[in-house]
Amino acid sequence: MALLETIRSFIGTHDQDWEDDQLWTHHELEITMILEGSGRFRLANTEQSVEAGHVVLIPANVPHSFHAVTPIRFGVLLIDKMPAHIQSLFYSMIQGGEPRIIALSRIDRDHYERLFREWLRIRYARLKYPERNYQAWVEILLLFLQEHCYDDHQALSMSTVGDYIREHLEACIPISELALMAGLTEEGFRKKFTKVYGMTPKQYQQMCRLSEAKWLLSSSDKDIQTIANLIGFEQLHSFSLWFKKLEGCPPSEWRASQRLYHH
């Protein structure tokens, strides 16, 4: 069987009255992401609410169904007969062989949808090496989910704060503002944020600033003062000291090292 025939994928859109008319079972691994709207995910004896940003991971041969609550849009990927290392990525996100609902933040949901749409384009293109492309793209989608997913509905709500930090790297955001956004006390917010992200809000902001700085240094010709301003440093000297402390060299030297072998 050609590899293309072992992968099914599509974006489905339904109104609020749509629902599966039975519990469906299939032999593929299923990844269904709710791109817009909300609905219900049903197993034989349980039912859970799902909304935009939720990803439902369903092992093979598990009876299940989806039901819309509002107009809803799904991105569906069904995988069969992939190499063991790719299947293991899927099962690394599954616990006990049972379906699992994970969450992506709004920013990561948008990134995943762009990747998924590009995969759909690749899937129907004329390619020189189709099997290698198909395997690589499925692996990219699974790796993205593995890297960016969070557990449960509470994590999805907390990721709204994470997105806000990522979108305002130039700002000095007080903890009180973030806690208010999350509807928690400052102490409760710190504990919950650390549980979800594995680091404090301040550490998360610093990590995001460093990632953005390195991306801008390597992918653009913006001057270093501009990059410093974009991630919240008014003084170039302060930015250089901060970057050197974390990376072991000044930003100008780090940029040069990324381009060392260009010529």
Residue frames as qw, qx, qy, qz and C-alpha x, y, z in Angstrom:
[[0.000, 0.889, 0.459, 0.000, 0.00, 0.00, 0.00],
 [0.373, 0.549, -0.044, 0.747, 1.40, 3.43, -0.94],
 [0.308, -0.209, -0.528, 0.763, 2.24, 5.61, 2.04],
 [0.209, -0.111, -0.096, -0.967, -0.16, 8.33, 0.85],
 [0.605, -0.301, -0.569, -0.469, -3.01, 5.84, 1.21],
 [0.586, -0.306, -0.660, 0.356, -2.11, 5.26, 4.86],
 [0.166, -0.261, -0.309, 0.899, -2.59, 8.94, 5.80],
 [0.009, 0.708, 0.590, 0.387, -5.90, 10.76, 5.70],
 [0.253, -0.365, -0.298, 0.845, -6.19, 14.41, 6.61],
 [0.032, 0.612, 0.516, 0.598, -8.70, 17.18, 6.11],
 [0.054, 0.053, 0.371, -0.925, -10.27, 20.29, 7.63],
 [0.148, -0.497, -0.821, -0.240, -13.95, 19.82, 8.42],
 [0.127, -0.066, 0.201, -0.969, -16.47, 22.58, 9.15],
 [0.230, -0.451, -0.853, -0.129, -19.91, 21.99, 10.68],
 [0.288, -0.568, -0.059, -0.769, -22.78, 23.99, 12.14],
 [0.262, -0.362, 0.633, -0.632, -23.96, 23.80, 15.74],
 [0.844, -0.014, 0.175, -0.506, -26.48, 21.04, 15.00],
 [0.687, 0.409, -0.594, -0.087, -23.91, 18.58, 13.63],
 [0.560, -0.495, 0.625, -0.225, -23.01, 15.36, 15.42],
 [0.191, 0.241, -0.931, -0.196, -21.72, 11.90, 14.64],
 [0.748, -0.164, -0.185, -0.616, -24.63, 9.50, 14.44],
 [0.960, -0.217, -0.178, 0.007, -22.74, 6.70, 16.21],
 [0.504, -0.708, 0.453, 0.198, -19.49, 5.81, 17.96],
 [0.727, 0.625, -0.278, -0.064, -16.90, 5.30, 15.23],
 [0.738, -0.466, 0.440, 0.211, -13.96, 2.88, 15.33],
 [0.693, 0.689, -0.211, 0.006, -11.02, 2.79, 12.92],
 [0.923, -0.131, -0.040, 0.360, -7.56, 1.24, 12.81],
 [0.441, 0.593, -0.121, 0.663, -5.67, 4.53, 12.33],
 [0.378, -0.388, -0.391, 0.744, -4.17, 6.74, 15.02],
 [0.089, 0.803, 0.441, 0.391, -6.22, 9.94, 15.12],
 [0.296, -0.279, -0.233, 0.884, -5.26, 13.51, 15.92],
 [0.037, 0.743, 0.535, 0.399, -8.19, 15.91, 15.84],
 [0.264, -0.177, -0.264, 0.910, -7.66, 19.56, 16.71],
 [0.080, 0.833, 0.543, -0.067, -10.53, 21.96, 17.33],
 [0.410, 0.210, 0.150, 0.875, -9.54, 25.04, 15.34],
 [0.224, -0.219, 0.022, -0.950, -12.67, 27.07, 16.05],
 [0.674, -0.318, -0.294, -0.598, -15.80, 26.67, 18.14],
 [0.296, -0.324, 0.779, -0.447, -16.69, 24.11, 20.80],
 [0.752, 0.000, -0.497, -0.434, -18.21, 20.68, 21.09],
 [0.748, -0.412, 0.441, -0.276, -18.21, 17.39, 22.95],
 [0.393, 0.410, -0.817, -0.097, -15.96, 14.34, 22.62],
 [0.816, -0.228, 0.220, -0.483, -17.73, 11.13, 23.55],
 [0.152, 0.286, -0.946, -0.009, -16.48, 7.65, 24.43],
 [0.444, -0.281, -0.825, -0.208, -18.61, 4.66, 25.39],
 [0.490, -0.601, -0.597, 0.204, -19.05, 5.76, 29.01],
 [0.338, -0.565, -0.156, 0.737, -17.69, 9.30, 29.22],
 [0.347, 0.792, 0.331, 0.377, -18.09, 12.69, 27.57],
 [0.454, -0.466, -0.078, 0.756, -15.82, 15.74, 27.71],
 [0.272, 0.930, 0.152, -0.195, -16.16, 19.31, 26.45],
 [0.645, -0.021, 0.296, 0.704, -13.67, 20.44, 23.81],
 [0.163, 0.942, 0.158, -0.249, -12.98, 23.92, 22.46],
 [0.564, 0.779, -0.177, 0.209, -10.62, 25.79, 20.17],
 [0.013, -0.747, 0.608, -0.268, -7.07, 24.88, 21.09],
 [0.741, -0.265, 0.578, -0.215, -7.87, 21.37, 22.29],
 [0.442, 0.424, -0.737, -0.287, -6.23, 18.43, 20.54],
 [0.868, -0.162, 0.316, -0.348, -7.79, 14.99, 20.91],
 [0.177, 0.478, -0.849, -0.137, -5.37, 12.07, 20.57],
 [0.866, -0.008, 0.215, -0.451, -7.19, 8.80, 19.89],
 [0.277, -0.351, 0.875, 0.187, -5.41, 5.41, 19.66],
 [0.383, 0.078, -0.741, -0.547, -6.54, 2.85, 17.11],
 [0.456, -0.260, -0.834, -0.168, -9.76, 0.88, 17.62],
 [0.057, -0.265, -0.613, 0.742, -11.29, 3.13, 20.28],
 [0.034, 0.670, 0.677, 0.303, -15.03, 3.83, 19.73],
 [0.188, -0.418, -0.222, 0.860, -15.63, 7.59, 19.83],
 [0.231, 0.717, 0.544, 0.370, -17.70, 10.43, 18.40],
 [0.193, -0.102, -0.104, 0.970, -17.73, 14.23, 18.16],
 [0.005, 0.757, 0.649, 0.075, -20.71, 16.55, 18.58],
 [0.211, 0.391, 0.034, 0.895, -20.91, 20.29, 17.92],
 [0.176, -0.632, -0.568, 0.497, -22.16, 22.78, 20.50],
 [0.164, 0.795, -0.032, -0.583, -21.39, 25.86, 18.40],
 [0.733, 0.662, -0.153, -0.023, -20.31, 26.11, 14.74],
 [0.686, -0.547, 0.441, 0.186, -17.07, 24.14, 14.79],
 [0.621, 0.688, -0.369, -0.066, -13.99, 23.55, 12.63],
 [0.862, -0.366, 0.332, 0.113, -11.69, 20.53, 12.95],
 [0.362, 0.681, -0.619, -0.147, -8.24, 19.70, 11.60],
 [0.928, -0.159, 0.286, -0.179, -8.08, 15.89, 11.36],
 [0.289, 0.604, -0.735, -0.103, -5.04, 13.67, 10.82],
 [0.944, -0.116, 0.220, -0.218, -5.44, 9.86, 10.59],
 [0.137, 0.690, -0.707, -0.076, -2.19, 7.89, 10.52],
 [0.963, -0.056, 0.226, -0.132, -1.63, 4.23, 9.67],
 [0.923, 0.168, 0.127, 0.323, 1.46, 2.13, 8.98],
 [0.156, 0.924, -0.286, 0.200, 4.04, 4.80, 9.77],
 [0.584, 0.335, -0.627, 0.392, 7.59, 3.90, 10.90],
 [0.637, -0.465, -0.563, 0.246, 7.96, 2.88, 14.53],
 [0.376, -0.143, -0.260, 0.878, 9.80, 6.06, 15.55],
 [0.203, -0.258, -0.212, -0.920, 6.91, 8.19, 14.27],
 [0.627, -0.464, -0.555, -0.289, 4.27, 6.04, 15.96],
 [0.588, -0.290, -0.524, 0.543, 6.26, 6.31, 19.20],
 [0.059, 0.139, -0.089, 0.985, 5.87, 10.13, 19.09],
 [0.526, -0.391, -0.362, -0.662, 2.11, 9.67, 19.14],
 [0.763, -0.385, -0.518, 0.016, 2.17, 7.13, 21.96],
 [0.440, 0.016, -0.425, 0.791, 4.54, 9.28, 24.00],
 [0.209, -0.200, 0.081, -0.954, 1.61, 11.69, 24.38],
 [0.734, -0.283, -0.400, -0.471, -0.87, 8.92, 25.29],
 [0.193, -0.386, 0.753, -0.497, -1.21, 7.52, 28.80],
 [0.473, 0.026, 0.810, -0.344, -2.42, 3.96, 29.30],
 [0.139, 0.160, 0.854, 0.475, -3.61, 3.57, 25.74],
 [0.110, 0.718, 0.643, -0.242, -6.59, 5.83, 26.38],
 [0.279, 0.740, 0.271, 0.549, -7.60, 8.93, 24.37],
 [0.434, -0.456, -0.262, 0.731, -6.19, 12.14, 25.74],
 [0.182, 0.912, 0.273, 0.245, -7.18, 15.77, 25.38],
 [0.552, -0.264, -0.060, 0.788, -4.30, 18.23, 25.38],
 [0.112, 0.936, 0.279, -0.182, -4.27, 21.98, 24.84],
 [0.545, 0.220, 0.147, 0.796, -2.42, 24.48, 22.68],
 [0.069, -0.581, -0.222, 0.780, -2.30, 28.19, 23.33],
 [0.487, 0.792, 0.239, -0.280, -3.83, 30.55, 20.78],
 [0.132, 0.790, -0.501, -0.328, -0.44, 31.37, 19.26],
 [0.259, -0.285, 0.909, 0.158, 0.57, 27.72, 19.04],
 [0.572, 0.453, 0.659, -0.184, -2.85, 26.78, 17.66],
 [0.439, 0.837, -0.051, -0.322, -2.34, 29.30, 14.85],
 [0.013, -0.638, 0.730, 0.245, 1.15, 27.95, 14.18],
 [0.450, 0.002, 0.893, -0.003, -0.13, 24.37, 14.09],
 [0.591, 0.632, 0.429, -0.259, -2.93, 25.29, 11.69],
 [0.316, 0.817, -0.354, -0.327, -0.43, 26.91, 9.32],
 [0.168, -0.410, 0.886, 0.137, 1.74, 23.78, 9.45],
 [0.532, 0.255, 0.790, -0.169, -1.33, 21.58, 8.92],
 [0.551, 0.751, 0.152, -0.331, -2.49, 23.60, 5.91],
 [0.180, 0.721, -0.610, -0.275, 0.99, 23.44, 4.40],
 [0.366, -0.149, 0.918, -0.001, 0.96, 19.66, 4.96],
 [0.617, 0.511, 0.541, -0.254, -2.35, 19.44, 3.06],
 [0.421, 0.815, -0.234, -0.322, -0.73, 21.35, 0.20],
 [0.056, -0.549, 0.822, 0.140, 2.31, 19.02, 0.20],
 [0.569, 0.052, 0.799, -0.186, 0.12, 15.94, 0.39],
 [0.660, 0.597, 0.440, -0.117, -1.48, 16.66, -2.98],
 [0.176, 0.839, -0.380, -0.348, 1.59, 18.04, -4.72],
 [0.917, 0.351, -0.153, 0.112, 3.68, 16.18, -7.28],
 [0.419, -0.806, 0.417, 0.019, 6.86, 15.35, -5.39],
 [0.497, 0.554, -0.667, -0.015, 10.17, 13.77, -6.34],
 [0.305, 0.112, -0.882, 0.342, 10.36, 11.91, -3.02],
 [0.535, -0.484, -0.258, -0.642, 6.78, 11.57, -1.77],
 [0.794, -0.386, -0.464, 0.072, 7.30, 8.99, 0.98],
 [0.523, -0.036, -0.341, 0.780, 10.17, 10.92, 2.54],
 [0.114, -0.329, -0.030, -0.937, 8.09, 14.11, 2.45],
 [0.650, -0.470, -0.388, -0.455, 5.01, 12.46, 3.94],
 [0.761, -0.308, -0.461, 0.338, 6.96, 10.90, 6.80],
 [0.372, 0.092, -0.232, 0.894, 8.84, 14.13, 7.50],
 [0.256, -0.397, -0.121, -0.873, 5.68, 16.25, 7.61],
 [0.739, -0.476, -0.416, -0.231, 3.76, 13.86, 9.85],
 [0.697, -0.196, -0.401, 0.561, 6.76, 13.76, 12.17],
 [0.146, 0.254, -0.097, 0.951, 6.93, 17.59, 12.21],
 [0.495, -0.492, -0.250, -0.672, 3.25, 17.84, 13.16],
 [0.813, -0.409, -0.411, 0.052, 3.67, 15.27, 15.95],
 [0.578, -0.023, -0.311, 0.754, 6.85, 16.91, 17.25],
 [0.081, -0.418, -0.024, -0.904, 5.11, 20.30, 17.29],
 [0.675, -0.525, -0.288, -0.430, 2.27, 18.90, 19.39],
 [0.816, -0.251, -0.398, 0.337, 4.69, 17.13, 21.73],
 [0.439, 0.119, -0.221, 0.863, 6.67, 20.31, 22.31],
 [0.107, -0.245, 0.002, -0.964, 3.77, 22.74, 22.73],
 [0.556, -0.458, -0.577, -0.386, 0.93, 20.82, 24.36],
 [0.154, -0.298, 0.598, -0.728, -0.37, 21.25, 27.89],
 [0.165, -0.281, -0.941, 0.088, -2.65, 19.11, 30.01],
 [0.080, -0.588, -0.751, 0.288, -6.29, 19.84, 30.77],
 [0.090, 0.837, 0.416, 0.344, -8.60, 22.84, 30.50],
 [0.410, -0.865, -0.051, 0.285, -6.90, 24.82, 33.28],
 [0.571, -0.268, 0.376, 0.679, -3.66, 24.76, 31.31],
 [0.326, 0.543, 0.525, 0.569, -5.44, 26.15, 28.27],
 [0.155, -0.946, -0.264, -0.105, -6.73, 29.12, 30.28],
 [0.545, -0.692, 0.172, 0.442, -3.25, 29.72, 31.75],
 [0.606, 0.112, 0.450, 0.646, -1.75, 29.63, 28.24],
 [0.160, 0.890, 0.328, 0.272, -3.67, 32.84, 27.50],
 [0.369, -0.901, 0.141, 0.178, -1.33, 34.54, 29.96],
 [0.681, -0.246, 0.472, 0.503, 1.66, 32.83, 28.36],
 [0.474, 0.578, 0.460, 0.480, 0.58, 34.16, 24.97],
 [0.071, -0.986, -0.134, -0.077, 0.23, 37.66, 26.43],
 [0.544, -0.680, 0.320, 0.373, 3.82, 37.50, 27.72],
 [0.642, 0.073, 0.551, 0.528, 5.07, 36.29, 24.33],
 [0.313, 0.731, 0.437, 0.422, 3.28, 39.12, 22.54],
 [0.144, -0.965, 0.003, -0.218, 4.54, 41.85, 24.89],
 [0.847, -0.082, -0.170, 0.496, 8.23, 41.03, 25.31],
 [0.314, 0.494, -0.082, 0.806, 9.09, 44.73, 25.21],
 [0.423, -0.687, -0.062, -0.587, 6.95, 45.45, 28.28],
 [0.128, 0.180, -0.799, 0.560, 7.67, 45.14, 31.97],
 [0.591, -0.386, -0.466, -0.533, 4.48, 43.36, 33.04],
 [0.276, -0.406, 0.630, -0.602, 3.75, 43.29, 36.77],
 [0.112, -0.075, -0.988, 0.073, 2.72, 39.98, 38.30],
 [0.270, 0.363, 0.567, -0.688, -0.42, 41.67, 39.63],
 [0.485, 0.420, -0.240, -0.728, -1.58, 42.36, 36.05],
 [0.388, 0.187, -0.863, -0.263, -0.99, 38.75, 34.97],
 [0.007, 0.160, 0.901, -0.403, -2.73, 37.41, 38.08],
 [0.396, 0.398, 0.290, -0.775, -5.73, 39.65, 37.41],
 [0.481, 0.348, -0.543, -0.594, -5.86, 38.39, 33.84],
 [0.365, 0.052, -0.929, -0.036, -5.94, 34.81, 35.13],
 [0.621, -0.516, -0.225, -0.545, -8.50, 35.63, 37.82],
 [0.824, -0.243, -0.430, 0.279, -6.17, 34.50, 40.62],
 [0.428, -0.882, 0.120, 0.153, -4.29, 35.91, 43.57],
 [0.274, 0.801, -0.532, -0.026, -0.62, 36.63, 42.90],
 [0.372, -0.412, 0.823, -0.126, 0.45, 33.61, 44.95],
 [0.760, 0.254, 0.564, -0.200, -2.12, 31.36, 43.28],
 [0.624, 0.757, -0.111, -0.160, -1.08, 32.60, 39.85],
 [0.043, 0.713, -0.700, -0.013, 2.62, 31.93, 40.49],
 [0.528, -0.183, 0.816, -0.148, 1.88, 28.38, 41.64],
 [0.753, 0.457, 0.430, -0.196, -0.43, 27.58, 38.76],
 [0.473, 0.818, -0.287, -0.155, 1.83, 29.14, 36.12],
 [0.111, -0.605, 0.789, -0.014, 4.84, 27.21, 37.43],
 [0.663, 0.036, 0.726, -0.177, 2.83, 23.96, 37.41],
 [0.726, 0.625, 0.236, -0.165, 1.82, 24.44, 33.77],
 [0.504, 0.823, -0.255, 0.058, 5.09, 25.81, 32.34],
 [0.909, -0.114, -0.168, 0.365, 7.65, 24.28, 34.70],
 [0.457, 0.101, -0.139, 0.873, 9.13, 27.70, 35.45],
 [0.055, -0.618, -0.428, 0.657, 8.16, 31.01, 37.03],
 [0.397, 0.862, 0.313, -0.024, 6.53, 33.81, 34.96],
 [0.079, -0.898, 0.331, 0.278, 9.79, 35.77, 35.13],
 [0.470, -0.310, 0.756, 0.333, 11.82, 32.79, 33.90],
 [0.557, 0.506, 0.646, 0.130, 9.32, 32.21, 31.11],
 [0.244, 0.956, 0.065, -0.153, 9.56, 35.84, 30.00],
 [0.230, -0.737, 0.550, 0.319, 13.36, 35.63, 29.98],
 [0.565, 0.013, 0.782, 0.262, 13.28, 32.41, 27.96],
 [0.481, 0.730, 0.482, 0.054, 10.92, 33.99, 25.41],
 [0.058, 0.957, -0.160, -0.236, 13.05, 37.13, 25.20],
 [0.378, -0.516, 0.686, 0.346, 16.18, 35.09, 24.59],
 [0.575, 0.291, 0.735, 0.210, 14.49, 32.96, 21.91],
 [0.363, 0.885, 0.289, -0.037, 13.19, 36.07, 20.16],
 [0.125, -0.874, 0.358, 0.305, 16.57, 37.81, 20.37],
 [0.470, -0.281, 0.761, 0.347, 18.36, 34.81, 18.85],
 [0.537, 0.539, 0.635, 0.135, 15.75, 34.48, 16.11],
 [0.227, 0.963, 0.086, -0.122, 16.07, 38.18, 15.21],
 [0.275, -0.738, 0.519, 0.333, 19.87, 38.06, 15.31],
 [0.472, -0.126, 0.809, 0.327, 20.03, 35.04, 13.02],
 [0.410, 0.518, 0.726, 0.192, 17.16, 35.80, 10.63],
 [0.184, 0.945, 0.261, 0.066, 17.30, 39.56, 10.16],
 [0.560, 0.307, -0.096, 0.764, 19.70, 42.42, 9.60],
 [0.317, -0.895, -0.189, -0.250, 18.12, 44.60, 12.28],
 [0.262, 0.577, -0.515, 0.578, 20.75, 46.47, 14.27],
 [0.473, -0.157, -0.787, 0.363, 21.34, 45.22, 17.79],
 [0.090, 0.051, 0.370, -0.923, 19.92, 48.33, 19.45],
 [0.579, -0.040, -0.286, -0.763, 16.62, 47.76, 17.62],
 [0.663, -0.106, -0.738, -0.060, 16.57, 44.11, 18.69],
 [0.252, -0.067, -0.667, 0.698, 17.26, 45.13, 22.26],
 [0.318, 0.018, 0.136, -0.938, 14.31, 47.57, 22.18],
 [0.634, -0.049, -0.525, -0.565, 12.00, 44.95, 20.68],
 [0.693, -0.222, -0.682, 0.073, 12.49, 42.61, 23.62],
 [0.522, -0.794, -0.306, -0.062, 12.37, 45.18, 26.39],
 [0.650, -0.364, -0.049, 0.665, 15.87, 46.64, 26.81],
 [0.173, 0.977, 0.102, -0.074, 16.26, 50.41, 26.44],
 [0.149, -0.839, 0.493, 0.176, 20.03, 50.34, 26.88],
 [0.783, 0.452, -0.424, -0.058, 22.20, 48.39, 24.45],
 [0.126, 0.515, -0.756, 0.384, 24.78, 47.82, 27.19],
 [0.588, -0.172, 0.580, -0.536, 22.21, 46.18, 29.46],
 [0.902, 0.294, -0.011, -0.316, 21.03, 43.93, 26.64],
 [0.587, 0.557, -0.578, 0.108, 24.59, 42.90, 25.77],
 [0.126, -0.421, 0.770, -0.462, 25.43, 42.05, 29.39],
 [0.751, 0.007, 0.416, -0.513, 22.20, 40.07, 29.78],
 [0.864, 0.416, -0.196, -0.205, 22.75, 38.15, 26.53],
 [0.397, 0.564, -0.688, 0.228, 26.39, 37.40, 27.38],
 [0.402, -0.336, 0.688, -0.502, 25.42, 36.10, 30.81],
 [0.836, 0.135, 0.358, -0.394, 23.00, 33.62, 29.24],
 [0.871, 0.490, -0.014, -0.033, 24.90, 32.67, 26.07],
 [0.797, -0.339, 0.201, 0.457, 28.53, 33.22, 27.02],
 [0.422, 0.046, 0.330, 0.843, 29.23, 35.84, 24.36],
 [0.184, 0.426, 0.122, -0.878, 27.87, 39.26, 23.27],
 [0.655, 0.535, 0.453, -0.280, 25.00, 39.33, 20.76],
 [0.407, 0.788, -0.335, -0.317, 27.21, 40.71, 17.98],
 [0.069, -0.468, 0.877, 0.085, 29.64, 37.80, 18.42],
 [0.540, 0.171, 0.794, -0.220, 26.78, 35.28, 18.57],
 [0.617, 0.688, 0.133, -0.358, 25.31, 36.68, 15.33],
 [0.260, 0.718, -0.598, -0.243, 28.70, 36.43, 13.61],
 [0.294, -0.262, 0.918, -0.040, 29.08, 32.81, 14.73],
 [0.647, 0.393, 0.586, -0.291, 25.75, 31.91, 13.08],
 [0.599, 0.778, -0.006, -0.189, 27.00, 33.29, 9.76],
 [0.403, -0.649, 0.574, 0.295, 30.56, 32.02, 9.99],
 [0.472, -0.052, 0.808, 0.347, 30.18, 29.40, 7.26],
 [0.515, 0.711, 0.330, -0.348, 28.01, 31.40, 4.90],
 [0.394, 0.823, -0.325, -0.248, 30.85, 32.37, 2.57]]
